[in-house]
Structures are given as structure tokens and as C-alpha cells.
Amino acid sequence: MSISFYVKNKKKFLGYEPVLNVETALSLLDKELNVYGTDGIDINDLLLSPLSKYPCLLVGTEDESARGFELAYDNKNKVYAVRVFTPSSREDWLLALEYIKALAKKMGTEIVNERGETFTVDNIEKFDYEPDILYGIKVVTENIKSGESSNYIIFGVTRPVSFDEKMIDEINNSDSPIDTFSRIVRDIQNLDAYSANQQFYENREDGTIMGAYTITERVRTIIPYKPSVEFHNSDIVRNDDIAFWNMTFVVINGDENDRNSYQPVGRIAYDEFIKKLPKEKYKFIDASYIMVEPLTKEEISDFLK
């Protein structure tokens, strides 16, 4: 679910202006905009490349954005597209509308959304976004209350957020569901912790697939309480394909800034790790994920006994 806004590229004689490169596109506002989800992409190449090189970019601001907004260029229709997720936070909407205004001002063109509504730089910031947030919260609520699933996951700029009945009740019963939703999602994005990536390994002898997470010494880490294949990996492997899940441990022997100092020391079954994990060493950040406090070498050694 989302709402998209389109700004036509500026025309010139016999064509259109060159597509903005990423660096220029991120400089349209008097605040620092970040691109999220760029692991594996050379940042210098990214900044100097035209927007049209990428299907879309996730844009937001540090400490303020919850879900951010998607920015893309449609070569066929010669338009810039800004997509705001449903539901997004109040801050996400305010930033997106401010950005759309700056983009339209630079292009000297009007703004059209997917509903066919037309706006200008003078009135786009008056767009009534609150019904869209409330509709999104309603969809999350209905999915949980109907019993279709015990939790509902949305994706933020840095990590997913999993809602359950308790969390959605907190939002709906608050004085301002929009602001409460915004705060919850934003705060989870800004936790001072590393979100562990799930990895998969296939046994060449019998074809079984193992899912795995890694915890590194002295690193506060966010992991699922009960692992399952995350959405962005669902095109690679299915839950039913996973024979078992493991937790791998890495210790730091030497300079923490030297990658050669990081050494794997062993692994255990994921559910065994959770059973052994002292309750004072972790807390739930939402319905599905926990934040594990930094572990020492000695604590890691105890898990492996």
C-alpha cells in the first residue's frame, strides 16, 4: 500500500533535461538526506549515477525518518516519482511533501498523484495525509484482530517492525494514534544496535539448508526471537526449506578496526541459544525481535559449553 506523486522532468529544446544524479537529488533540501539499503553499492558510484540507474532509492533523514520514501525516475514517462508507504509516520509524510515541493520547483512543473489529483508548489504541503496513515493503521489492526496472523510486519529505513495485538492496542487507544505509531516505528529504527542478517547454507551431501545468524563479541545485536525467512529473502528460500537454524559466534582478537581480528569460534542451535540467553541480557523491541546486549568472550564461551 502506498501513494505515489509524479513530477514531470523539465523540457528543453527537442527533449528533456538530463536526469538528476543521486547527489544532486539529495541536495534539493536544506537538510541532509540519506539513502538506505545500499549495502554492496559503492557510495561514490551511487552519488554520481543518474537516478534512472536504479529501480528506486529509499530516502530519509537520520533520527527522524521511520519508513522514509522511495525516489525513482521513470524513463518511459519522463517523470520523477516519490512513493510514500501506507502507513508512514507523520515525519515521513512531512519530509516527502517538502521534497516533492522542492523537486517540482526545480523542474518548473506541476505535481500529479496516482489518483489523478493535481498540485502545485504552493499547495502540495497542504495535502491531507492523515487519512492515509489512519487507513494503514486500520489495515494492520484488522489483520491482527481477525486472527489471520498474530503479528504484522512493516519495513522501516533500517529494520522491520513487527506489530502484535498489544502494540496495536497501544496505538489505537492513545490520544493520537498517528503520533504514537510514528514514535514506535521511528524509535525502533534509531536503536543503537546492529540488525543481524540471516544467511543460508546448503549441505552439498544431502541438500539440507541451514539458516543462520551471527552475534559478534561486544556488539549489541537485534535478532528475531523465533527465526523465519524474512520477506527480502523469500525469493531465495522458503521457510519449509530450512532444516534448522543456528547461531554463530565471532570474537575479536586484536584491533576491532582490523577485519582479520574477527574470528568465528563456534555455533549452536538457535533455539538452544535463546534458552541459554539470560533474561537480563535481552529485551523485546516489538512483537518478534529482541535486542541482545553485548556479550563478552567469557559469555560466548559459556554458550558453547
N, C-alpha and C positions, 0 to 999 in steps of 0.2 A: 504494500500500500504506500502511496506517495502522491505528491502533487509536483508537477514539473512546470517550469516557466521558461519561455524561449525569447531570446534576443537576437534579432537578425544582424548578421555581420554588416559592417559599413560597406556601402557600394563605392566603387571607383570606376573610372572610365573602362568599359569593356570587362567588367568583372567585380571582384570583391577584394577588400584589404586582406593581406596575409593573416593567417590565423595567429592569434596571440600565442607566444610561447608561455610556458608554465610560470617562469619567473615574473613576466610582465602581468600575467593574470593574477598572480598572488600579491601584486603590488598595487592593486586598484583601490585598496582601503588604507587609511592611516592607522593600521594596526597590523601586527604580524600574523599572517595566515600560514598554517601548516598543512602539509599533505600527509595523510595517514595511510598505513598499509603499504609502504614502499619497500619492504624487506626484499633484498636481492636486486634492487634497482640502483644504479649509480646516480647519486643525487645531482651531480653536475650535468650529467646527460639529461636527467629529468627536467631540470630547470631550463635548459637551453632548447628543449624539444617543443614543438608546437603541441597544443592541447589535442589536436586531431590524431596524434600518435597513439593515444591511449583511449580505451573504450570509455573510461571515466576516471576521475580522481576524487578521493574523499577529502574534503577541505573543512578545516575548523580552526579554533584558536585554543591554545593551551590554557587549562584551568577553567575555561568557560563552556566549551562545547561538550555536549552529551553524545549526540549522534552525528553532528556535522551535516554537511550537504554534499551532494555529488555535483561535480562540474564536468561538462563534456562539450565537444564540438561535433555537430552533425554535418559532415561534408556534403551529403546529398542535398540537404535543405539550406545549407549555409547559415546555420543558427547555432548560437551558444545555448546550452541547456543547463538549468540549475534545478536539481531534483531534491525535494525535501521529504524525508521519510515520515510515515504516519505510524505511531505518534512520534513527534520530535519534541525536544524541550522548548520552552519559551525562548531561551537564549539562542538555540539553533535557528529558530524562525527569524528572530530579530537580526541575526548575522546574515542569514540568507537574503532577506529583503534588502538589507543595506548593501549587500554585494550586487544583487540584481540591479538596484538603482545605479550604482557606480558603473556597472557594465553597460547598461542602456545609455547612460550619459556619455560614455566613451564612444559608443557605436553611433550615437545620434539617432537611435531608432526606438520604437515603442516596444512594449512587453506584452506577450500573449501567453496565457497559461493553457493547460491541456483541456480546460473546459471551454476554451474559446473566448474567455474574458480578456479584455484589453486594458493595459495600464500604461502610465507614463512615469517619468522620473519624479513627477510632482505628487503622484498619489499611490505609488506601489507600496510605500511603507505603511499605508493605511489598510492594506489587505487584512481581512479578518481571518487570522489563522487559528484562533482559539477553538472553533468548532472542529477543525481537523484533529487537534490534539485530543479533544474530548471524545471524538469518534474512535480514535485509536485506542484510548484507554478503555472505552466500551467494548471494543473487539477483544482486547486482552482479557477483560473481565468475563465476558460471555464464554470464551474458550475455556477458562479455568472453572467457572461456576457450572458449566454444562457437564463437566466430567470428562470431556474429550481428552484432556490431558491435565496432569497435576501441576504442570508448570508451562510457562510460555516464554520463549526466548526472543529478545531483540538484540540487535548488534549496535555497539557504540563505537566511538572513534578508536578506542584502544582494546576493548574487550567486550564480550557479550554480557547481557544482564538477564537473569532468569527470575521470572516472577512466579510466585505461588499465591494461594488464597490470602495468606496473612499479609503479604506485601500489597496486594491489590486492594484489600480492605483498608489498609492504612492510607492509601491514596484516595479512595472513594469517600472515606469518612472524614477526610481533612477539610479545613476551611477552604483550601484552594487545591483541588486535585491536580490542576496543571502545574502549579509550583512545587507540589510535593513530588509528583512524577519527575519533574525536571531535576529536582535536587537529588533524588535517589539515583537516577541514571548518571548524572554528572559526577556525583561523589564517587561512584564505583569506577568511573573512568580515570579518576585522579588519585587512586590509591597508590601509595609509594611501594609498589611491588611489581615483580616480573610475572607476566602471564605465560605459564609454561605451554609450549607447543606439543601437540600429540604427534607421535611418529609411529610408523608401521614397518614391520619386518616380516619377511616371508621365509619360512624354513624350506630350503631347497629340497630336502629329503622327502618331506611328507606334504608340503604345500600349505601347512598351517600358518596363519597370520597372527602375529603378536602386536598388540597396541602398547605403547609405552610413553611415559612422561619422565622428565628428569628434574631432580632437585639438586642444586649446587650449594655447597657449603657457604654459609654466611649470606645467602640470598633469600630475601622474603619472596615467597612464591605463591601464585594463585593457581589452583588446580581444581578439577571437579571432585566432589565428594564421591560420586559414582561415575566412572568414566563411560563415555559412549562416543561414537563417531560424530564429530562436530560437523555442522552444515557445510562448511567450506571444503571438507574432505569427503563429502557424501558421493561425489562423482568418482572417487578413487576406490573406496571400500565401503561395505555396508556393516552395520552392527552384527548381523548374523555371520559375517565372515571372520570376526575376531574370535580366536580360540581362547585367548586370555590376555589380561593387561598386567604390565609390570611397572614398577617404579625403579628407575636407575639413579644412582647417586654419584656425584662428582665432588672431589675435594680439591682444594687449592694448595699446592705445594710450591711456594715461592711467590713471585711478584704477581698480584692479581691482575695486573695490566698485561701480563705475558700469557698468551693463549696456551703456551706449552706447559704452564703451571697447572692447568686444569686436567685432572686425571680421573677417569671413571674407576670406581673401586668395588662395584658390585650392584646387584639388583635383587629385589624381592617381589613377590606377587603384590599387586596393587591393593587388594582388599586386606592383605596382611599388614601392609604399611599403615593403612587407615586404622586398623585395630590397635596397632602399637603406638600410634601417634597420641601423645598425651593431650588431653583436652585443653590444657593451658597453652599449648603450642599452636593452636589454630582457632579461627572463628569463621562462621559463615558470613559471606558478604552479600549473598542473595539466596535464592531457593536451591541452587545447585553447586555453587562454587565456594571453596574455602580459601582463606589466606593463611598460609603456613609461615610461622615466624622463622627467622634464620636458624639453621641447625649448625652445630659445631661438629668438628671431626669426631669427637667422642660420641655425640648423639647419633651421628650417622653410623658409626661403628656398632652401636647398640642395636640398631635396626637390622644389621647384617648378621648378628649372632644367631 
